[in-house]
Amino acid sequence: MESTLLWGLDLIRSIQSHAGPALTVLMKLLTNAGAASVCLALLPLVFWCFDEEKGLRLSLTLLVSLWINLVLKQLLAQPRPFWDGWDPSVAMVRESTNGFPSGHAQISLVLWVIVTSWTGKKWAFPLAVLLSLLVGFSRLYLGVHFPTDLLGGWVLGALTLAVYFLAGARIRAALIRGGLRFRMILCSGLAFVMILYRPQVELLVPGALVLGLGLGYCVNRARVGFRAGPRAGSKTAGGQGAARFPVLGARFAIGMAGLAALVAVLGLLAPEEASPLYPLFVFARFALAGFWVCAAAPWLFLRLRLAEAETKTEAEAKAETETTPQASP
């Protein structure tokens, strides 16, 4: 294994021999296409402005994939190229977590393949894979990953996508048939499993978000009735086509402002990190953030007439459609 890592370190040095200021700036920008924080910030955009169901499914898929990545990082405890004992001089940016598998490689592959699949265009898939490969290259260029880290991330990402596309429709149909109570119990159970292993507080975040998003979506379907898209022929909530862009922009701006305020206020109330209550507070903070995205913010959009609620007829038709297995888009 050491010889493989030494080969990877030589490859990083070779790549960095062609480094320049402009290229370094480009690589630092490109690497954000796989950053978990950036990708998670895009999820409310999908949920609020395009399709709430796709937004939820994408969110849960990414969060479970991210959780698996973080757990493996902890269990395998593999080094990064710039750590002591290797070559600290190769680091152009710093990362605090272990190296294998690469979260950027994994998350970028899962996110962009799923998003581009919604276009229905055959040429979109190669572009998504190419973007993930470029994200991987940026990690080598910046000196934060060995090539084996990237390979591990891409393998996990491919496995995640296999489950999403091959089993997603069956899972979705089973959840719909189980009813609201079943979905809420399952969501809570999944979150509980995800927080069982928590050597670091950060490992609580994916499970907390899964709980908040899942329960929030159930509340939305049962009580709020928010729909991201317009009703056919609608002249309210922005109408159709380009006329909707200001409304969608207002939704996203208000929603993100509310999310930022919620996180900030809860941050002020946080106990000291040494407190035994701190992990519980972190979990509650991110669970509430997820609930805001899927339930509270949509409720606010309806009150501000920035969105339309589903009619009873539409909700019944959607429920009937959901019970029919479909290919995962």
KOLLUMKE-779078 format. One record per atom (N, C-alpha, C): residue in one letter; x, y, z. Coordinates in steps of 0.001 Angstrom, whole numbers, plus 500000, padded with zeros to 6 digits. Layout:
! residues N
AXYZ ...
! end
This chain:
! residues 329
M500834498794500000 M500000500000500000 M500867501255500000 E501956501224500769 E502825502390500843 E503425502719499489 S503808501680498725 S504386501921497400 S503366502578496470 T502092502187496618 T501035502794495794 T500861504265496147 L500903504574497442 L500769505968497865 L501979506794497426 L503158506209497469 L504362506920496999 L504273507208495504 W503755506251494745 W503533506500493317 W502549507652493132 G501473507663493940 G500500508746493855 G501106510081494203 L502017510088495180 L502681511338495564 L503568511854494441 D504240510943493753 D505054511345492593 D504175511923491485 L502998511331491295 L502077511839490272 L501621513249490628 I501319513503491897 I500899514832492334 I502010515853492080 R503235515489492430 R504362516404492195 R504516516691490705 S504335515680489861 S504450515870488418 S503381516827487908 I502142516668488401 I501054517560487991 I501331518980488455 Q501801519121489686 Q502046520451490238 Q503242521146489602 S504061520398488889 S505186521028488187 S504707521944487070 H503446521791486663 H502856522632485614 H501924523692486207 A501972523865487529 A501069524792488198 A501380526243487841 G500350527056487844 G500472528491487632 G499359529198488367 P499471530483488587 P498446531212489355 P497035531078488783 A496903531253487468 A495576531178486854 A495002529765486960 L495838528764486713 L495380527381486784 L494996527003488215 T495728527504489176 T495415527216490580 T494063527804490968 V493795529023490532 V492481529631490804 V491374528800490163 L491615528357488910 L490621527539488217 L490364526233488963 M491425525593489422 M491275524320490143 M490537524512491466 K490792525616492146 K490105525875493411 K488614526133493180 L488279526733492051 L486869526928491712 L486223525607491297 L486930524849490476 L486393523597489951 L486142522585491059 T487019522543492054 T486878521548493115 T485593521732493907 N485019522958493881 N483774523208494610 N482584522465494014 A482711521993492768 A481624521225492156 A481417519892492852 G482360519512493706 G482212518277494474 G482214518496495969 A482248519752496405 A482266520038497839 A480899519759498447 A480871519022499549 A479589518652500173 A478789519884500567 S479460520900501109 S478745522096501560 S478084522826500394 V478795522926499271 V478242523605498093 V477088522798497507 C477281521476497403 C476244520627496825 C474985520626497681 L475150520576499001 L473987520593499880 L473245521920499798 A473968523004499516 A473315524308499370 A472454524364498111 L472751523515497124 L471968523495495894 L470647522743496059 L470559521900497072 L469364521069497235 L468098521881497482 P468144522930498336 P466931523749498480 P466491524389497163 L467437524722496315 L467087525309495015 L466220524349494217 V466588523079494194 V465805522076493475 V464433521914494123 F464416521803495447 F463159521546496158 F462187522711496033 W462667523926496197 W461785525093496211 W461407525579494818 C462297525395493840 C462110526089492564 C461830525182491369 F462060523880491494 F461897523014490320 F460959521839490573 D461331520950491482 D460503519764491727 D460774519286493143 E459770519381494005 E459987519049495417 E460301517570495627 E459680516690494848 E459945515259495040 E461360514894494577 K461763515404493422 K463127515149492966 K464141515738493939 G463815516904494476 G464712517527495443 G464903516665496677 L463801516074497168 L463908515210498347 L464714513961498031 R464426513314496921 R465124512074496573 R466609512320496362 L466939513415495704 L468346513760495513 L469011514037496856 S468316514755497725 S468869515096499036 S469170513841499853 L468203512943499946 L468394511737500741 L469491510860500163 T469550510775498837 T470599509974498201 T471978510533498514 L472136511837498393 L473424512466498669 L473801512343500144 L472836512503501022 L473131512465502458 L473556511071502901 V472865510042502424 V473263508674502769 V474640508363502177 S474869508810500946 S476169508600500315 S477275509325501081 L476997510555501508 L477973511321502282 L478251510655503621 W477212510148504271 W477387509468505559 W478288508233505416 I478054507445504379 I478895506270504132 I480345506702503929 N480532507788503199 N481878508297502953 N482571508691504253 L481862509414505115 L482445509868506375 L482762508698507310 V481882507709507329 V482126506536508174 V483370505788507706 L483496505601506398 L484671504896505871 L485950505688506118 K485871506999506015 K487052507810506328 K487522507548507760 Q486569507472508682 Q486919507244510075 Q487459505835510294 L486824504851509711 L487213503464509943 L488564503129509296 L488806503648508094 L490022503296507355 L491206504186507724 A490917505432508115 A491949506354508621 A493168506434507703 Q492916506657506424 Q494009506769505459 Q494545508207505410 P495852508369505171 P496456509707505202 P496137510527503958 R496445511795504048 R496417512688502886 R497853512971502457 P498057513373501211 P499428513566500702 P500256514576501483 F499606515571502112 F500355516636502784 F500564516372504276 W500118515240504771 W500285514959506190 W501746514679506531 D502071514831507786 D503425514520508248 D503785513081507885 G505007512910507414 G505452511598506969 G505321511419505477 W504648512369504817 W504510512319503360 W505165513554502773 D504397514511502258 D505028515710501702 D504135516922501961 P504326517630503073 P503498518801503401 P503549519899502344 S504597519909501507 S504754520993500536 S503756520925499394 V503056519788499208 V502147519674498062 V500789520302498339 A500508520664499579 A499174521166499934 A498963522586499435 M497995522774498542 M497581524103498109 M496342524566498871 V495613523613499434 V494515523883500363 V494640522867501495 R493886523058502553 R493966522163503705 R492629521464503933 E492701520213504329 E491527519430504708 E491822518763506040 S490798518658506886 S491014518121508226 S490647516653508367 T489847516122507432 T489407514733507542 T490424513780506929 N490230512484507162 N491081511469506539 N490872511453505026 G491761510731504324 G491787510856502878 G490883509920502094 F490778508663502482 F490085507668501660 F488727507326502267 P487688507308501418 P487603507649500000 P487353509147499798 S487588509627498594 S487405511047498316 S485927511417498282 G485532512316499166 G484154512784499172 G483824513623497955 H484783514419497493 H484550515258496317 H484289514404495074 A485093513350494889 A484892512472493737 A483538511778493824 Q483206511279494999 Q481961510541495199 Q480746511438495030 I480723512564495727 I479556513449495707 I479355514067494326 S480439514474493674 S480287515092492351 S479706514106491343 L480132512847491413 L479597511853490479 L478109511625490736 V477729511425491983 V476324511168492315 V475448512366491959 L475864513550492384 L475048514745492171 L474818515031490697 W475891515136489937 W475750515624488567 W475193514576487615 V475412513288487886 V474779512262487054 V473273512276487264 I472832512381488516 I471384512428488776 I470755513688488183 V471384514834488413 V470823516093487906 V470738516082486383 T471798515652485719 T471768515649484251 T470811514595483703 S470521513541484485 S469571512528484011 S468171513114483863 W467883514182484595 W466555514799484508 W466327515465483152 T467398515771482441 T467238516390481116 T466740515401480083 G466980514114480314 G466587513101479343 G467454513074478103 K468565513791478115 K469460513865476955 K470605512867477098 K470899512124476034 K471957511127476085 K473330511751476281 W473522512969475775 W474833513601475874 W475111514148477275 A474079514190478121 A474258514781479446 A475092513883480369 F474927512565480239 F475657511652481116 F477170511778480956 P477706511763479731 P479164511933479599 P479661513259480171 L478863514313480076 L479271515602480636 L479355515535482160 A478408514829482780 A478429514695484235 A479647513901484685 V479952512820483973 V481131512014484306 V482400512827484096 L482444513586483020 L483613514426482739 L483821515452483851 L482738516056484318 L482854517030485399 L483408516378486660 S482935515176486973 S483449514474488150 S484929514132487987 L485335513750486777 L486752513467486526 L487600514726486704 L487072515857486261 L487805517116486419 L487892517511487899 V486827517255488650 V486877517500490096 V487965516642490720 G488034515373490297 G489079514495490801 G490468515001490466 F490644515472489244 F491941516018488849 F492307517229489697 S491305518051490008 S491573519237490834 S492053518841492223 R491570517704492734 R492011517245494049 R493470516791494024 L493870516190492910 L495288515835492748 L496134517098492629 Y495687518016491795 Y496425519258491566 Y496620520022492873 L495593520060493699 L495660520808494963 L496392520039496062 G496755518800495781 G497569518031496717 G496844517513497935 V495532517278497831 V494771516850498998 V494311515389498925 H494552514734497792 H494146513332497664 H495170512539496864 F495337511287497262 F496060510328496439 F495120509815495344 P495644509296494235 P494768508731493187 P493849507625493701 T494336506812494650 T493500505736495193 T492288506289495949 D492428507466496554 D491291508098497231 D490184508405496221 L490586508915495077 L489623509265494032 L488934508017493498 L489729506977493268 L489151505728492757 L488112505189493732 G488438505206495015 G487477504738496016 G486204505561496019 G486334506876495884 G485161507742495842 G484292507474494632 W484908507278493474 W484134507008492255 W483433505657492321 V484083504658492917 V483446503342493056 V482216503451493955 L482345504138495087 L481197504315495981 L480098505135495312 G480502506146494551 G479510506939493827 G478764506105492806 A479489505239492090 A478851504375491095 A477883503396491750 L478256502861492923 L477360501960493642 L476096502694494098 T476269503927494549 T475115504734494956 T474174504954493777 L474738505268492627 L473927505500491433 L473230504224490984 A473897503088491141 A473270501820490765 A472018501576491595 V472107501840492900 V470938501676493769 V469851502679493378 Y470251503913493117 Y469288504968492787 Y468510504638491514 F469214504220490479 F468554504005489189 F467914502627489052 L468496501611489686 L467979500253489516 L466908499902490545 A467047500441491755 A466092500086492809 A465250501262493272 G465562502461492796 G464874503655493276 G463375503625493091 A462923503148491928 A461484503129491659 A460760502173492597 R461348501005492871 R460720500032493770 R460680500566495204 I461775501188495622 I461804501763496966 I460745502843497104 R460657503677496091 R459687504773496107 R458262504245496178 A457950503232495376 A456602502668495375 A456272502029496715 A457244501359497319 A457013500734498623 A456747501783499697 L457473502901499640 L457266503970500612 L455883504587500468 I455441504769499231 I454120505357499004 I453030504413499501 R453172503114499200 R452156502150499636 R452097502047501161 G453224502259501806 G453265502152503261 G452502503250503975 G452277504353503302 G451519505436503912 G452391506410504688 L451759507485505147 L452483508577505805 L453163508115507097 R452436507382507931 R453018506953509206 R454230506053508982 F454126505139508017 F455242504249507705 F456465505039507260 R456237506055506430 R457363506856505944 R458026507627507078 M457231508147507988 M457795508894509112 M458597507982510037 I458085506789510273 I458809505831511121 I460101505401510450 L460030505129509158 L461220504689508437 L462274505782508403 C461849507013508183 C462773508142508162 C463460508299509520 S462685508189510581 S463254508304511930 S464216507161512215 G463851505961511769 G464722504809511972 G466027504930511219 L465960505417509979 L467173505606509189 L468098506624509848 A467509507721510324 A468317508739511004 A468963508178512257 F468229507347512996 F468774506740514216 F469970505850513891 V469840505037512857 V470951504164512449 V472170504995512057 M471930506111511388 M473030506937510897 M473800507647512010 I473199507771513193 I473908508464514274 I474465507500515317 L474332506193515078 L474862505229516036 L476384505313516128 Y477041505472514973 Y478502505575514947 Y478855507041514788 R479410507640515839 R479663509081515797 R480942509441516563 P482102508987516067 P483346509372516732 P483609510866516653 Q482988511530515678 Q483087512971515544 Q481687513558515409 V481525514779515899 V480212515423515864 V479706515576514426 E480627515765513474 E480238515964512080 E479410514798511538 L479616513600512091 L478872512440511607 L477399512478511999 L477023513404512885 L475621513564513238 L474845514337512175 V475556515122511379 V474883516050510467 V474056515341509396 P474602514338508655 P473755513692507634 P472486513077508205 G472598512381509353 G471421511773509954 G470407512803510402 A470883513919510951 A469971514982511378 A469220515574510197 L469925515789509101 L469275516336507914 L468278515353507316 V468623514067507319 V467688513049506832 V466398513091507644 L466517513202508968 L465328513266509816 L464509514522509517 G465170515681509479 G464448516925509249 G463808517002507879 L464545516608506856 L464006516642505498 L462857515656505326 G463057514440505846 G462031513420505685 G460745513761506407 L460844514154507678 L459637514524508421 L459003515780507834 G459856516726507410 G459323517938506807 G458544517654505533 Y459053516736504719 Y458357516397503478 Y457016515728503782 C456995514860504797 C455735514215505179 C454718515251505640 V455160516221506430 V454268517293506876 V453793518117505687 N454691518370504754 N454333519131503564 N453228518422502779 R453395517119502569 R452400516380501802 R451068516295502535 A451122516169503870 A449891515964504633 A449170517267504967 R449932518349505210 R449323519570505739 R449552520831504905 V450727520950504323 V451076522202503632 V450624522186502186 G450982521136501448 G450554521023500055 G451354521858499079 F452586522222499437 F453417523033498539 F453783522248497295 R453765522928496163 R454244522360494907 R455205523352494289 A456363522866493841 A457369523766493280 A456962524297491919 G456309523453491135 G455916523855489793 G454564524527489767 P454250525219488664 P452963525913488554 P451866524967488095 R450641525311488400 R449499524586487872 R449301524995486418 A448880524055485594 A448671524347484173 A447708525520484010 G448135526505483230 G447309527663482978 G447261528669484103 S448096528466485123 S448049529337486292 S448535530740485954 K447892531727486564 K448326533118486420 K448761533700487746 T448773532847488777 T449258533280490084 T450630532686490323 A451287533119491373 A452617532624491732 A453580532692490562 G453414533736489737 G454394533940488689 G453982533468487320 G452897532670487241 G452454532199485951 G453406531180485350 Q453565531256484027 Q454330530251483297 Q455598530854482701 G456526529986482306 G457704530391481560 G458612531347482305 A459218532261481509 A460193533191482073 A459588534128483100 A458283534319483051 A457628535203484026 A457759534670485448 R458084533383485587 R458214532785486916 R459565533070487557 F460551533477486768 F461906533622487312 F461983534556488518 P461341535736488485 P461388536590489690 P460787535917490922 V459710535150490728 V459085534456491848 V460018533377492391 L460622532616491482 L461549531576491916 L462751532184492636 G463225533318492115 G464332534002492783 G463948534480494169 A462707534979494289 A462235535431495606 A462115534266496571 R461611533136496082 R461532531942496931 R462909531563497477 F463865531473496554 F465197531021496960 F465838532013497919 A465701533305497628 A466306534322498490 A465681534311499887 I464363534270499957 I463678534273501254 I463959532972502006 G463919531872501280 G464174530583501922 G465574530483502491 M466580530919501715 M467962530845502191 M468206531842503316 A467560533020503251 A467692533987504342 A467121533419505636 G465962532778505526 G465371532160506710 G466227531029507250 L466801530240506352 L467673529148506769 L468916529681507471 A469520530724506888 A470713531320507496 A470394531904508865 A469234532563508982 A468846533144510271 A468614532058511311 L467953530981510903 L467691529866511822 L468992529263512337 V469918528986511414 V471194528386511793 V471992529340512685 A471946530644512354 A472695531623513142 A472143531750514557 V470832531843514690 V470223531974516014 V470505530736516861 L470361529569516265 L470645528337516999 L472123528248517370 G472979528818516502 G474400528837516815 G474711529673518039 L473970530766518210 L474173531616519389 L473741530912520676 L472814529981520541 L472308529267521714 L473112528009522027 A474083527712521183 A474824526456521321 A475646526421522607 P475677525282523296 P476548525141524469 P478003524988524037 E478906524988524987 E480319524779524674 E480519523391524063 E481532523297523188 E481781522020522533 E482115520918523522 A482671521280524664 A483009520278525672 A481788519786526437 S480671520473526273 S479455520097526998 S478903518783526465 P478400517917527344 P477782516666526879 P476511516897526064 L475956518100526160 L474757518424525393 L475072518912523975 Y476337519175523689 Y476691519748522391 Y476307518840521215 P476610517532521252 P476194516671520134 P474689516684519908 L473918516659521000 L472460516703520872 L472022518014520226 F472685519092520586 F472343520394520019 F472649520426518523 V473797519882518130 V474165519836516704 V473118519052515919 F472707517920516463 F471690517103515786 F470391517893515631 A469941518523516701 A468685519277516651 A468786520453515684 R469928521109515662 R470120522271514793 R469955521904513325 F470582520815512899 F470506520437511489 F469180519749511150 A468569519081512131 A467241518520511885 A466228519640511643 L466322520711512429 L465433521856512225 L465707522541510892 A466969522578510482 A467308523156509178 A466650522356508057 G466690521021508156 G466034520190507157 G464530520384507152 F463934520519508346 F462490520738508438 F462110522081507819 W462947523079507995 W462687524384507379 W462626524252505855 V463559523518505289 V463630523384503831 V462374522717503281 C461917521647503919 C460837520849503350 C459432521207503842 A459327521947504932 A457983522239505449 A457770523710505785 A458642524277506625 A458398525644507097 A458531526674505980 A459613526594505203 A459782527550504104 A458679527408503054 P458311526186502626 P457180526066501696 P455877526659502242 W455631526475503547 W454442527089504149 W454504528605504017 L455689529173504251 L455851530616504135 L455642531077502693 F456135530303501725 F455953530666500316 F454464530731499969 L453691529806500494 L452251529809500235 L451585531035500853 R452007531386502067 R451418532551502735 R451753533841501977 L452938533901501375 L453364535089500633 L452906535062499175 R452150534027498813 R451649533861497440 R452793533742496439 L453863533114496877 L454992532808495984 L454911531390495448 A453874530675495838 A453671529299495375 A452197528964495496 E451805527852494880 E450425527392494925 E450363526043495632 A449305525843496372 A449095524560497026 A448401523602496063 E448666522327496251 E447967521319495466 E446484521292495844 T445645521147494840 T444233520941495123 T444012519494495569 K442871519211496158 K442575517852496600 K442615516881495428 T442081517307494296 T442061516444493112 T443483516147492633 E444308517174492610 E445701516982492189 E446453516068493138 A446237516239494432 A446910515398495418 A446502513942495262 E445190513698495022 E444732512323494845 E445308511717493565 A445357512515492485 A445916512022491232 A447399511717491379 K448111512566492109 K449535512351492321 K449768511102493154 A448953510904494184 A449092509715495023 A448860508452494215 E447863508491493301 E447586507326492463 E448751507048491524 T449345508126490978 T450486507962490079 T451690507409490823 E451881507849492055 E453062507456492826 E453056505976493172 T451886505364493234 T451821503950493576 T452180503059492405 T452325503663491225 T452717502904490044 T454221502990489869 P454960501846489870 P456421501896489744 P456834502596488465 Q457831503453488590 Q458370504197487464 Q459874504094487462 A460478504397486312 A461933504470486268 A462380505706487003 S463481505598487743 S463990506759488498 S464563507768487556 P463987508990487467 P464508509997486554 P465747510645487128 
! end
